[in-house]
Amino acid sequence: MEDKKEKPTKLKTDKSILSMDEVKGYLGIGNTTLNDWRTKGLKCYRINNRLFYMLEDIKEFMRGFEV
């Protein structure tokens, strides 16, 4: 069976708090990458046993990868 990658989804610009699935879809990454980034300093917030991310925190983290 083929492994299908999800295409990045468009994100409404007014949304500032994202679920794990929204982050993965927005950036086109998987669980492993998101977990790795979290261990490398990407901030997340636990609410009722679910992880959420702030859009500004994601942007700030991504600036560290600029070339």
C-alpha positions in Angstrom: 0.0 0.0 0.0 1.3 3.5 -0.9 2.1 6.0 1.8 0.2 9.1 1.0 1.5 12.4 2.3 -1.1 15.0 3.3 -0.9 18.2 1.3 -0.4 21.4 3.4 -3.8 23.0 4.1 -4.5 26.7 4.1 -4.9 28.3 7.4 -7.2 31.1 8.2 -5.1 34.1 9.2 -7.3 34.9 12.2 -6.5 31.6 13.9 -3.8 32.0 16.5 -4.1 28.8 18.5 -3.6 25.5 16.6 -4.2 21.9 17.4 -1.5 19.3 16.6 -3.4 18.2 13.5 -3.7 21.8 12.3 0.0 22.4 12.7 0.9 19.2 10.8 -1.5 20.1 8.0 -0.4 23.7 7.8 3.3 22.9 7.6 3.0 19.5 5.8 4.9 17.6 8.5 4.2 14.4 10.4 4.1 13.4 14.1 7.8 12.6 14.2 8.9 16.0 13.0 6.5 17.9 15.2 7.6 15.9 18.3 11.2 16.4 17.3 10.7 20.2 17.0 9.0 20.2 20.4 12.0 18.6 22.0 14.2 21.2 20.3 12.2 24.1 21.8 8.9 24.6 19.9 6.6 25.9 22.6 3.3 24.0 23.2 0.5 24.3 25.7 -1.3 21.4 27.3 -5.0 21.9 27.9 -7.1 18.9 29.0 -4.5 16.4 27.9 -4.3 18.0 24.4 -1.4 19.9 22.9 -1.9 23.3 21.3 0.5 25.6 19.6 0.4 29.4 19.2 1.0 30.6 15.6 3.4 33.3 16.7 5.5 30.6 18.6 5.6 28.5 15.4 6.8 31.5 13.3 9.4 32.4 15.9 10.7 28.8 16.0 10.8 28.7 12.2 12.9 31.8 12.0 15.7 29.8 13.6 15.8 27.8 10.3 16.3 30.7 8.0 19.1 30.4 5.5 
